[in-house]
Amino acid sequence: MRGALFAILVAAGCMLPVSGRAQEKVATVVPPVDSTRVIAAPAPRFELISRDDFLRRHAFSLDHFLELMPDGVVARFGPIGNEAFYSRWGIGRGRALVVANGIPLNDPQDGTAPFVHIATSGIASLTLDAHEKVTFAPATEGTIALRELEPMAGRPHTFIELTKATNDLRQRRVRFGSEAGRIGLDLAYDEVLDDGYEFEPLTPTLGTANTRNATAVLRGDLTERTRYDAGIRRFRSTTTGDVESPTSQGKKSGHVAWAGMGIGSTRAVIYGRGYDSARPDSATTNESVGGTVSWNVQSGGQTLHMFAQGERTNATQDVGTAGAKSELTQGNAGASTELTRGGFALFGHGVVGGDMRTMAWGAGAGVRRDIPLGDVTVFGQRTFRMPTIGERYLPVHVRDTFLLSGTQTLDPETALEGNADWNLRRGGFVNRVRASWMRSRDYITFAPVAGDPVARRPANSDAEPTMTFFEERVAFGTRINALEVLADAGGRYTSGDRDGLFRSVPRTQANASLLVGMELFEKSSALYLGGEYEYCDDRRDYNGVLLPAFNVVNVTLIGRLQDVRFYAKWLNVLDEQYQTVAGYLMTPQTLSYGIEWTLFD
């Protein structure tokens, strides 16, 4: 009965129209990077991060970039280039949703998003957990929506960045995009290679990583209102070593292929996604086939966005001598809307999702009021997360003397959330004060099985832990004649039940960055000096191990000559031996230098 109801839901959802304010904003053609400047003015909202913001920090990868941003927590299995995952509050791996051009990227096995496999050469913008929901159900631990560069009229776009660093850390990024027209071609290649860390008194070299991505896209316009695109991304990575064993190794490879068509305000995409992962004690494979359809309408101060998404996954799991094969069908359908009138904006969304075993729903509503120099927003929502394939179908095996296995009867995780924002803007100054509250329900955790002292299975917890989050975020950018200044800082304090789902949330954290530059030689060149700072209080990692607090400081020197930027970056100046996942030390003191060159702009 549930299977039939679920099929009817997905079929009905595909016939629905889909919501739009954020969709319209994010999908807008992104202008080329201004090669005469290094500093980008602060965004009107902190949720939307532009290509300029990303390139300015000269990050090696997307997780390295997010690691130094005030919003969210990034945990990584070793130095730059190793597997990493993002969390809005720091709750847990696999609970943040990442989509690229509307296609979900999370691995169905464990829910994690493959940050080291996301090609950064083509990022036009990324949106962090906007109130306006786009295409997919809101996730408990936030959403990251990536948009890639769109073609420019009348000229191609080519971007090259090459970086070399101590510890044999290397990065290469190149992208070519032809001009807009009936037929266009985009090509990209990204790689990050890291030979590991050598923190004293460690003698072996640990944490090596090798990640490569390649993308090819064919796209164009059939008519004035009809556009198409089809492409494939392929990636592979290898990581070796941790403080427990210098020979432990993990491998992952896969692909995302798609074909999309847009007619007016409607867009449909079919896609295939696959992952192959291997570690010393396990191997997993999954192949997914899915599709999305969305419809956007905007009229005056009203927008409506409707969407539906369905996906079928075939998975194989081999853990030790145990093995399992499983199939999973799941999907979402929903709508969001916004009405702007008289200085008020009323917005809301609703979504229903599920798989062949269970269903869930989420909904949210809020109001934004324009005030002098800014706005005030109050928002509340109910979110959910479906169990992963690993949580449902993990084969029975022995690990650390316990007998582990999946639980097919799991219910979805749910959470209630509310927050209030006060945004203040004046010229290049932007300030946001936010208070948030979250109560978790039915969160999934491995638990003892009654009557069996060695059995452990995923179960929905009866506890309902609650946390409160207080945040301050400020940014300032100005240009006075030849001088440019950009500052950004954020801090967060948390209070509440620091156990269960929230045991890994740090009590306090802070980030800050500053970049100051001056033009030289009649605006044809410039020199910039900057720094970045990150602090994270002690916390328990996702396995419950206590991790000490840490401070990280980076220093940057950037020179610009016409449309070429040269830079040197000193990472982890304090040589802090910190961990974001137990057993995996992060990047040691590293000096990097490189060149970034944007052609034809």
C-alpha positions as CSV (number, residue, x, y, z in Angstrom):
1,M,0.0,0.0,0.0
2,R,2.8,2.4,0.9
3,G,4.6,1.6,-2.4
4,A,1.5,2.3,-4.4
5,L,0.8,5.5,-2.5
6,F,4.5,6.6,-3.0
7,A,4.3,5.9,-6.8
8,I,1.1,8.0,-7.0
9,L,2.7,10.8,-5.1
10,V,5.8,11.0,-7.4
11,A,3.6,10.7,-10.5
12,A,1.3,13.5,-9.3
13,G,4.3,15.6,-8.3
14,C,5.7,15.4,-11.8
15,M,2.5,17.0,-13.1
16,L,2.7,19.9,-10.7
17,P,3.9,23.3,-11.6
18,V,7.4,24.5,-8.9
19,S,8.9,28.2,-6.4
20,G,10.8,30.9,-7.6
21,R,12.4,33.9,-6.1
22,A,15.7,32.1,-5.2
23,Q,15.6,30.1,-8.4
24,E,15.3,33.3,-10.5
25,K,18.2,35.0,-8.6
26,V,20.6,32.1,-8.6
27,A,20.0,31.1,-12.2
28,T,20.8,34.5,-13.5
29,V,23.8,34.7,-15.9
30,V,26.8,35.5,-13.8
31,P,29.0,38.3,-15.2
32,P,32.6,37.7,-15.8
33,V,35.1,38.3,-12.9
34,D,36.3,41.9,-12.9
35,S,40.0,41.4,-13.7
36,T,40.8,44.9,-12.5
37,R,39.9,44.1,-8.9
38,V,40.6,41.4,-6.4
39,I,38.0,42.4,-3.9
40,A,34.3,41.8,-4.4
41,A,31.8,44.0,-2.5
42,P,29.8,42.2,0.3
43,A,26.8,40.4,-1.0
44,P,23.4,41.8,0.1
45,R,22.7,38.5,1.8
46,F,25.4,36.2,3.3
47,E,23.6,33.1,2.0
48,L,24.6,33.8,-1.6
49,I,28.4,33.4,-2.3
50,S,29.6,34.7,-5.7
51,R,32.4,33.4,-8.0
52,D,34.4,36.5,-7.0
53,D,34.2,35.5,-3.3
54,F,35.4,32.0,-4.1
55,L,38.3,33.0,-6.3
56,R,39.5,35.7,-4.0
57,R,40.3,33.2,-1.2
58,H,42.4,31.0,-3.5
59,A,41.1,27.8,-1.8
60,F,42.4,24.5,-3.0
61,S,38.9,22.9,-3.0
62,L,35.4,23.6,-2.1
63,D,35.7,22.1,1.4
64,H,38.9,24.1,2.0
65,F,36.9,27.3,1.1
66,L,33.9,26.4,3.3
67,E,36.3,25.5,6.2
68,L,37.2,29.2,6.6
69,M,33.7,30.6,6.1
70,P,31.7,31.7,9.2
71,D,28.6,29.7,8.3
72,G,28.8,26.0,9.0
73,V,31.3,23.4,10.1
74,V,33.6,21.4,7.8
75,A,35.1,18.1,9.0
76,R,37.8,16.3,6.9
77,F,39.6,13.0,7.1
78,G,43.1,14.6,6.9
79,P,44.7,17.5,5.1
80,I,43.4,19.2,2.0
81,G,42.3,16.8,-0.7
82,N,40.9,14.2,1.7
83,E,37.3,13.3,2.0
84,A,35.3,16.0,3.8
85,F,31.7,16.8,4.8
86,Y,29.8,20.0,5.6
87,S,27.3,20.6,8.4
88,R,25.3,23.8,9.1
89,W,25.5,23.4,12.9
90,G,28.1,20.6,13.2
91,I,25.5,17.9,13.9
92,G,26.7,15.0,11.8
93,R,27.9,13.7,8.4
94,G,25.5,13.0,5.7
95,R,22.8,15.4,6.9
96,A,23.5,18.4,4.6
97,L,22.1,18.3,1.1
98,V,24.3,19.4,-1.9
99,V,22.8,19.9,-5.3
100,A,24.6,21.1,-8.5
101,N,22.4,22.7,-11.1
102,G,19.4,20.9,-9.5
103,I,21.0,17.4,-9.4
104,P,21.6,15.9,-5.9
105,L,25.2,14.8,-5.3
106,N,25.0,13.1,-1.9
107,D,26.1,9.4,-1.9
108,P,23.1,7.2,-1.2
109,Q,25.2,4.8,0.8
110,D,25.9,7.2,3.7
111,G,24.4,10.5,2.7
112,T,27.7,12.4,2.5
113,A,28.4,15.0,-0.3
114,P,31.6,14.4,-2.3
115,F,33.2,17.8,-1.8
116,V,36.6,16.7,-3.0
117,H,34.9,15.5,-6.2
118,I,33.1,18.8,-7.0
119,A,34.9,20.7,-9.8
120,T,35.4,24.2,-8.6
121,S,36.6,25.7,-11.9
122,G,33.1,26.2,-13.1
123,I,31.4,27.5,-9.9
124,A,29.4,30.7,-10.6
125,S,27.7,30.9,-7.2
126,L,26.7,28.8,-4.3
127,T,23.8,29.4,-1.9
128,L,23.9,28.2,1.7
129,D,20.6,27.3,3.2
130,A,18.5,30.1,1.8
131,H,15.0,30.6,3.3
132,E,13.6,30.4,-0.3
133,K,13.6,26.7,-1.1
134,V,14.7,25.6,-4.5
135,T,13.9,22.2,-6.0
136,F,14.6,19.9,-3.1
137,A,13.2,19.3,0.4
138,P,15.0,21.4,3.1
139,A,17.6,19.3,4.9
140,T,18.1,19.1,8.7
141,E,21.7,20.2,8.4
142,G,21.2,22.7,5.6
143,T,21.5,22.8,1.9
144,I,24.2,24.0,-0.6
145,A,23.0,24.8,-4.0
146,L,25.7,25.1,-6.7
147,R,25.3,26.9,-10.0
148,E,27.8,26.7,-12.7
149,L,28.9,29.4,-15.1
150,E,26.5,30.2,-17.9
151,P,27.8,31.1,-21.4
152,M,28.6,34.8,-22.2
153,A,27.3,36.5,-25.3
154,G,29.8,37.1,-28.0
155,R,32.9,35.7,-26.4
156,P,34.3,32.5,-24.7
157,H,35.5,32.2,-21.2
158,T,38.7,30.5,-20.2
159,F,40.0,30.2,-16.6
160,I,43.3,28.8,-15.5
161,E,44.7,28.4,-11.9
162,L,47.9,26.6,-11.0
163,T,49.2,26.3,-7.4
164,K,52.2,24.6,-5.8
165,A,53.0,24.3,-2.1
166,T,55.3,22.7,0.4
167,N,54.4,19.1,1.4
168,D,54.0,18.6,-2.3
169,L,50.5,20.0,-2.3
170,R,49.4,20.9,-5.9
171,Q,46.3,22.2,-7.6
172,R,45.4,22.6,-11.2
173,R,42.2,24.1,-12.5
174,V,41.3,24.9,-16.1
175,R,38.0,25.7,-17.8
176,F,36.9,26.6,-21.3
177,G,33.4,27.7,-22.1
178,S,32.4,28.8,-25.6
179,E,30.2,31.7,-26.2
180,A,26.4,31.6,-26.1
181,G,24.6,30.3,-29.2
182,R,22.8,27.4,-30.8
183,I,25.6,25.0,-29.9
184,G,28.2,25.5,-27.1
185,L,30.8,23.4,-25.4
186,D,32.2,23.6,-21.8
187,L,35.3,21.7,-20.7
188,A,36.8,21.6,-17.3
189,Y,39.6,19.8,-15.4
190,D,40.4,20.0,-11.7
191,E,42.9,18.2,-9.6
192,V,44.2,18.4,-6.0
193,L,47.3,16.3,-5.1
194,D,48.6,16.3,-1.5
195,D,51.6,14.1,-0.3
196,G,50.4,14.4,3.3
197,Y,51.5,16.0,6.5
198,E,54.7,15.7,8.6
199,F,53.7,17.0,12.0
200,E,56.3,16.5,14.6
201,P,56.9,14.1,16.3
202,L,55.3,11.9,13.6
203,T,57.8,10.1,11.5
204,P,55.8,8.6,8.6
205,T,54.1,10.9,6.0
206,L,50.4,10.6,6.6
207,G,47.2,11.8,5.0
208,T,48.2,11.7,1.3
209,A,45.4,12.4,-1.2
210,N,44.9,12.4,-5.0
211,T,41.7,13.8,-6.5
212,R,40.9,14.4,-10.2
213,N,37.7,15.6,-11.9
214,A,36.8,16.2,-15.5
215,T,33.7,17.7,-17.1
216,A,32.3,18.0,-20.6
217,V,29.0,19.8,-21.4
218,L,27.2,20.3,-24.6
219,R,24.6,23.1,-24.5
220,G,22.8,25.7,-26.5
221,D,19.5,27.3,-27.5
222,L,17.1,25.6,-29.9
223,T,14.8,28.7,-30.0
224,E,14.5,32.0,-28.1
225,R,12.7,30.2,-25.3
226,T,14.1,26.7,-25.5
227,R,17.5,25.7,-24.2
228,Y,19.2,22.3,-23.7
229,D,22.3,20.9,-22.1
230,A,23.9,17.4,-21.6
231,G,27.1,16.5,-19.9
232,I,29.1,14.2,-17.8
233,R,31.4,14.6,-14.8
234,R,33.9,11.9,-13.9
235,F,36.0,11.8,-10.7
236,R,38.3,9.6,-8.7
237,S,40.2,10.0,-5.5
238,T,42.6,8.1,-3.4
239,T,43.5,8.8,0.3
240,T,46.2,7.1,2.4
241,G,47.1,7.1,6.0
242,D,46.0,8.4,9.4
243,V,47.6,8.7,12.9
244,E,46.5,5.1,13.6
245,S,47.8,3.5,10.4
246,P,50.0,5.0,7.7
247,T,48.9,2.3,5.2
248,S,45.1,2.6,5.5
249,Q,43.7,3.5,2.2
250,G,40.4,4.7,0.8
251,K,39.3,5.0,-2.9
252,K,36.3,6.5,-4.5
253,S,35.4,7.0,-8.1
254,G,32.2,7.8,-10.0
255,H,30.2,10.0,-12.4
256,V,27.2,12.2,-12.9
257,A,25.7,12.3,-16.3
258,W,22.6,14.3,-17.3
259,A,20.5,15.7,-20.1
260,G,18.2,18.7,-19.5
261,M,15.7,20.8,-21.4
262,G,14.2,24.1,-20.5
263,I,11.1,25.7,-22.2
264,G,10.2,29.0,-20.8
265,S,9.8,28.7,-17.1
266,T,9.8,24.9,-17.1
267,R,12.9,22.7,-16.9
268,A,13.2,18.9,-16.9
269,V,16.4,16.9,-16.2
270,I,17.2,13.2,-16.3
271,Y,20.4,12.0,-14.7
272,G,22.5,9.1,-13.8
273,R,24.9,9.0,-10.8
274,G,27.3,6.4,-9.6
275,Y,29.8,5.8,-6.8
276,D,32.4,3.1,-6.2
277,S,34.0,3.3,-2.8
278,A,36.6,1.0,-1.2
279,R,38.3,0.9,2.2
280,P,40.4,-1.9,3.8
281,D,37.4,-3.5,5.4
282,S,34.6,-2.6,3.0
283,A,33.5,-1.8,-0.6
284,T,30.3,-0.2,-1.8
285,T,28.8,0.5,-5.3
286,N,25.6,2.2,-6.2
287,E,24.1,3.4,-9.5
288,S,21.2,5.8,-9.5
289,V,18.9,7.0,-12.2
290,G,16.6,9.9,-11.6
291,G,14.8,12.9,-12.9
292,T,13.6,16.3,-11.8
293,V,11.0,18.7,-13.2
294,S,10.4,22.3,-12.1
295,W,8.2,25.2,-13.0
296,N,8.6,28.8,-12.1
297,V,6.2,31.7,-12.4
298,Q,6.8,35.3,-11.4
299,S,4.3,38.1,-11.7
300,G,4.9,41.4,-10.0
301,G,5.6,40.7,-6.4
302,Q,4.4,37.1,-6.5
303,T,6.5,34.0,-7.3
304,L,5.6,30.3,-7.4
305,H,8.0,27.4,-7.7
306,M,6.9,23.8,-8.0
307,F,9.0,20.7,-8.3
308,A,9.1,16.9,-8.3
309,Q,12.1,14.5,-8.1
310,G,12.3,10.8,-8.3
311,E,15.3,8.4,-8.1
312,R,16.0,4.7,-8.2
313,T,19.3,3.2,-6.8
314,N,20.8,-0.2,-7.1
315,A,23.4,-0.8,-4.4
316,T,26.0,-3.4,-3.4
317,Q,27.7,-3.5,0.0
318,D,30.6,-5.8,0.9
319,V,31.8,-5.5,4.5
320,G,34.4,-8.1,5.6
321,T,33.0,-11.4,4.5
322,A,29.4,-10.1,4.5
323,G,27.6,-8.8,1.5
324,A,24.2,-7.3,0.5
325,K,22.4,-6.1,-2.6
326,S,19.5,-3.7,-2.4
327,E,17.3,-1.5,-4.4
328,L,15.7,1.8,-3.3
329,T,13.2,4.1,-4.9
330,Q,12.6,7.5,-3.4
331,G,11.4,11.0,-4.3
332,N,10.1,14.4,-3.3
333,A,7.4,16.7,-4.6
334,G,6.5,20.2,-3.3
335,A,6.1,23.9,-3.9
336,S,7.2,27.2,-2.4
337,T,5.9,30.7,-2.9
338,E,6.5,34.3,-2.0
339,L,4.3,37.4,-2.0
340,T,5.8,40.8,-1.7
341,R,3.7,43.8,-0.9
342,G,3.8,47.0,1.1
343,G,7.3,46.4,2.5
344,F,6.5,42.8,3.6
345,A,7.5,39.5,2.0
346,L,5.5,36.4,3.0
347,F,7.0,33.1,2.0
348,G,6.4,29.5,2.6
349,H,7.0,26.0,1.3
350,G,5.7,22.5,1.6
351,V,7.1,19.1,0.5
352,V,6.3,15.4,0.7
353,G,8.9,12.8,0.2
354,G,9.7,9.2,0.9
355,D,10.9,5.8,-0.3
356,M,9.2,2.4,-0.7
357,R,9.0,1.9,3.1
358,T,8.0,5.2,4.6
359,M,7.0,8.7,3.9
360,A,7.7,12.1,5.5
361,W,6.7,15.7,5.1
362,G,8.2,19.1,5.6
363,A,6.9,22.7,5.6
364,G,7.9,26.2,6.5
365,A,6.7,29.8,6.5
366,G,8.1,33.1,7.3
367,V,7.8,36.9,6.9
368,R,10.4,39.5,6.0
369,R,9.8,43.1,6.8
370,D,11.8,45.9,5.2
371,I,13.1,48.5,7.7
372,P,15.4,51.5,7.3
373,L,18.8,50.2,6.1
374,G,17.8,46.6,6.2
375,D,15.1,44.0,7.1
376,V,13.9,41.7,9.8
377,T,12.9,38.0,9.1
378,V,11.1,35.5,11.2
379,F,11.0,31.9,9.9
380,G,10.0,28.4,11.1
381,Q,10.1,25.0,9.4
382,R,9.8,21.3,9.9
383,T,12.5,19.3,8.1
384,F,13.2,15.6,7.5
385,R,15.9,13.2,6.4
386,M,15.3,9.8,4.9
387,P,17.4,6.9,6.1
388,T,20.4,6.1,3.9
389,I,21.0,2.8,2.2
390,G,23.7,2.0,4.7
391,E,21.4,2.6,7.7
392,R,18.7,0.5,6.1
393,Y,20.6,-2.4,4.5
394,L,24.0,-2.6,6.1
395,P,24.9,-6.4,6.0
396,V,25.6,-8.2,9.3
397,H,29.3,-8.1,10.2
398,V,31.6,-7.9,13.1
399,R,33.5,-4.7,13.9
400,D,35.3,-3.7,17.2
401,T,33.8,-6.9,18.8
402,F,30.2,-5.7,18.0
403,L,27.8,-7.3,15.5
404,L,26.6,-4.5,13.3
405,S,23.8,-4.5,10.7
406,G,21.1,-2.2,9.2
407,T,17.5,-1.7,10.1
408,Q,15.0,-1.7,7.3
409,T,12.1,-0.4,9.4
410,L,13.7,2.9,10.3
411,D,11.5,6.0,10.3
412,P,12.8,9.3,8.8
413,E,14.6,11.8,11.1
414,T,12.6,15.0,11.7
415,A,13.3,18.4,13.3
416,L,11.5,21.5,14.2
417,E,13.3,24.8,13.7
418,G,12.8,28.5,14.1
419,N,15.0,31.5,13.6
420,A,14.9,35.3,13.5
421,D,17.3,37.6,11.5
422,W,18.0,41.3,11.7
423,N,20.0,42.5,8.6
424,L,21.5,45.9,8.5
425,R,23.1,47.4,5.4
426,R,24.7,50.7,4.7
427,G,26.9,51.2,1.7
428,G,29.6,48.5,1.8
429,F,28.6,47.5,5.4
430,V,26.4,44.5,6.0
431,N,25.6,43.1,9.5
432,R,23.4,40.1,10.4
433,V,22.3,39.0,13.9
434,R,20.5,35.7,14.0
435,A,18.9,33.6,16.8
436,S,17.9,30.0,15.9
437,W,16.3,27.1,17.8
438,M,16.1,23.4,16.8
439,R,14.5,20.4,18.3
440,S,15.4,17.0,16.9
441,R,13.0,14.1,16.7
442,D,13.6,10.4,15.8
443,Y,17.2,11.0,15.0
444,I,19.0,7.8,13.8
445,T,21.9,6.3,15.9
446,F,23.5,2.9,16.3
447,A,22.0,1.4,19.5
448,P,22.3,-1.8,21.5
449,V,19.7,-4.5,20.6
450,A,17.7,-5.7,23.6
451,G,18.7,-9.1,24.8
452,D,21.9,-9.2,22.7
453,P,25.0,-7.8,24.3
454,V,27.0,-7.6,21.1
455,A,24.4,-6.5,18.5
456,R,24.2,-2.9,17.4
457,R,21.7,-1.6,14.8
458,P,20.5,1.9,13.7
459,A,17.4,3.0,15.6
460,N,15.3,6.0,16.0
461,S,16.0,7.7,19.3
462,D,13.1,8.6,21.6
463,A,15.1,11.5,23.0
464,E,14.3,15.0,21.7
465,P,17.4,17.1,22.3
466,T,17.1,20.9,21.8
467,M,19.7,23.5,21.0
468,T,19.7,27.3,20.6
469,F,22.2,29.1,18.4
470,F,23.2,32.8,18.5
471,E,25.1,34.2,15.6
472,E,26.7,37.5,14.5
473,R,28.0,38.1,11.0
474,V,29.5,41.2,9.6
475,A,31.2,42.2,6.3
476,F,32.6,45.5,5.1
477,G,34.0,46.5,1.7
478,T,35.1,49.8,0.4
479,R,37.2,51.4,-2.3
480,I,38.7,54.8,-1.7
481,N,40.6,56.0,-4.7
482,A,43.3,53.4,-5.2
483,L,42.8,51.6,-1.8
484,E,40.5,48.6,-1.4
485,V,39.5,47.0,1.9
486,L,37.3,43.9,2.6
487,A,36.7,42.5,6.0
488,D,34.5,39.6,7.0
489,A,33.8,38.0,10.4
490,G,31.3,35.8,12.1
491,G,30.8,34.2,15.5
492,R,28.4,31.6,17.0
493,Y,27.5,30.5,20.5
494,T,25.4,27.5,21.2
495,S,23.4,26.4,24.3
496,G,21.2,23.4,25.1
497,D,21.3,19.6,25.2
498,R,24.8,18.8,24.1
499,D,24.2,15.1,23.7
500,G,22.5,12.7,21.2
501,L,22.3,14.4,17.8
502,F,23.9,17.6,19.2
503,R,26.9,16.1,20.9
504,S,29.3,17.2,18.1
505,V,28.2,20.8,18.0
506,P,31.0,23.2,19.2
507,R,29.9,25.6,22.0
508,T,31.7,28.5,20.3
509,Q,33.3,29.2,17.0
510,A,34.6,32.2,15.1
511,N,36.0,33.1,11.7
512,A,37.4,36.3,10.3
513,S,39.2,37.6,7.2
514,L,40.8,40.8,6.1
515,L,42.2,41.9,2.7
516,V,43.7,45.3,2.0
517,G,45.1,46.4,-1.4
518,M,46.3,49.3,-3.4
519,E,46.4,50.0,-7.1
520,L,49.7,50.6,-8.8
521,F,50.9,51.9,-12.1
522,E,47.8,53.7,-13.4
523,K,45.3,50.9,-12.4
524,S,47.1,48.2,-14.5
525,S,48.4,46.5,-11.4
526,A,47.8,46.2,-7.6
527,L,49.1,44.6,-4.5
528,Y,47.0,43.0,-1.7
529,L,47.8,41.6,1.8
530,G,45.3,39.6,3.8
531,G,44.7,37.1,6.5
532,E,42.2,34.5,7.7
533,Y,41.4,33.2,11.2
534,E,39.4,30.3,12.4
535,Y,38.6,29.2,16.0
536,C,36.6,26.2,17.1
537,D,35.9,25.2,20.7
538,D,36.4,21.7,21.9
539,R,33.8,19.3,20.7
540,R,33.1,15.6,20.2
541,D,33.4,14.2,16.7
542,Y,30.7,12.2,15.1
543,N,32.0,9.0,16.8
544,G,31.9,10.6,20.3
545,V,35.7,11.2,20.6
546,L,36.6,14.5,22.4
547,L,38.6,16.9,20.2
548,P,40.5,19.9,21.7
549,A,39.8,23.5,20.7
550,F,42.1,25.0,17.9
551,N,43.1,28.2,16.3
552,V,44.2,28.4,12.6
553,V,45.8,31.5,11.0
554,N,46.4,31.9,7.3
555,V,48.3,34.9,5.6
556,T,47.9,35.8,1.9
557,L,49.8,38.1,-0.5
558,I,48.2,38.8,-3.9
559,G,49.6,40.7,-6.9
560,R,47.6,41.7,-10.0
561,L,48.9,42.6,-13.4
562,Q,46.1,43.3,-15.9
563,D,44.0,40.1,-15.9
564,V,46.6,37.9,-14.2
565,R,46.8,37.4,-10.4
566,F,49.9,36.0,-8.6
567,Y,49.6,34.9,-5.0
568,A,51.4,33.3,-2.1
569,K,49.5,31.9,0.9
570,W,50.9,30.7,4.2
571,L,48.5,28.1,5.6
572,N,48.3,27.3,9.3
573,V,51.0,29.8,10.4
574,L,50.8,28.6,14.0
575,D,51.4,24.9,12.8
576,E,48.4,23.9,14.9
577,Q,48.0,20.1,15.2
578,Y,44.2,20.0,15.1
579,Q,41.7,17.4,14.1
580,T,38.1,17.7,12.9
581,V,37.6,14.0,12.8
582,A,39.4,11.8,15.5
583,G,42.6,10.2,14.2
584,Y,43.0,12.5,11.2
585,L,45.3,15.5,11.6
586,M,44.5,18.5,9.4
587,T,46.8,20.5,7.1
588,P,50.2,21.5,8.7
589,Q,52.1,24.7,8.2
590,T,52.2,25.1,4.4
591,L,53.5,27.7,2.0
592,S,51.7,27.8,-1.3
593,Y,52.1,30.0,-4.4
594,G,50.3,30.2,-7.7
595,I,48.8,32.0,-10.6
596,E,45.2,32.7,-11.7
597,W,44.5,33.8,-15.2
598,T,41.1,34.6,-16.7
599,L,41.2,35.0,-20.5
600,F,38.9,36.8,-23.0
601,D,37.0,38.8,-20.3
